[in-house]
Amino acid sequence: MTDNTTLYKTSELEIAAFLKARGHRLISSRQDGRVVAFEFNGDAASDVGLYFEGVEVSARDLFEAHRSLRALIQQVREYATQTQATQTQIRPENKSRESFHRR
């Protein structure tokens, strides 16, 4: 994360792809409930209005940004699933040891 900078956060893939195609740097992405949220530097917020106004961007840049963000979504979800599975595997083992030692 960047210091002293506000972040613009969106879970809308199309807006995130537009911002990326406009040259905004993606700061982070994370699982936020059932969706993946993308965080950009705060100055990206000023370009969101341009998205809704229909400002044109290169089709190639937009397609590449969309494709890379979709791949990132898959990676974030897989990581979250693996992390959750690991935590689930660890917890029952710890609980069973605790109950065994308490007997």
N, C-alpha and C positions, 0 to 999 in steps of 0.2 A: 504494500500500500504506500501511497505517497503522503508525506507530512504536510500539514497545513493546507490540504486541498480537499474540497468537498467532492464527493463522488456522485455520479449519475448512475442510478440503478434501474434496470428494466428486465423483465422476464419475457418481453416480446422479441422473438427471434428476428422478425422483419426489421424492427427498429434497430436492434443491435447490429444486424448486417449492414444496414444503411450507414450507421455511425462508423462502423469499421471501414466500409468502402469510402467514406469521406475522410479517412485517415486518422480517426480517433483511436488511441491506444486502449486496448482492453486491459484493465487492471487485474480483474479476477472474475472467476465464475464459481458459483457454488449452488448446491442443492438448497432450495428454499421451499420446503413442503414437497409438493409433487412436481414443481417446475424448477428449472435452472435459471438463476438470476445472473445477469451480466453487469459488471461494474466498470464504468469508464471514468476518466477524469471529469470533474465538474463542468468544464467548458463544453463538453459534448451536449449538455442540456440545451444549449443555444441552437444546436442543429436539429433537435427533435421537431421544432416548428417547421423547419425546411422539409422534413419528411412528410408532414401532413399537408404542406403546400404543394407537394409533388415535384420538388426540385430534382432534376435529373442527375444521375450518376452513371458512370460507365457500367454497362450491363455486365461486362467481364468482371469488373471489380466487385459488383454486387453479388454476382453468382459465386465467385470465389469466397467472399466473406460469408455468405449464407452456407456454403458447403463446409467451410472450416468450422463455423459455429455449430452446425448440426453434428459434426464429428466430436466436437468438444462436449456437447450435451451428452452424447453417448458415453464418453469417457468419464464425465462427472457422475453420471448415474451408475456406471459400473463400479467406480471407486466407492460411492456411497453404499452400494449393495454389498461389496466385499467388506467394507469397514463394519457395516451392520452385522454381517454374518460372523465376522471375527469376534465382535463383542458378544454376540449371542453364544458362541462356542465357549468363550472364556467365562462368562458369568455362571452358567450351570455348573461348570467344573469347580469354581471357587465356592459356590454354595454347597455342593456335595461334600467338599472337604471340611467346610465349617460344620455342617451337620454331623459328619463323622467324628470330628474332634470333640464335639459337645456331648456325645453319647457316653 
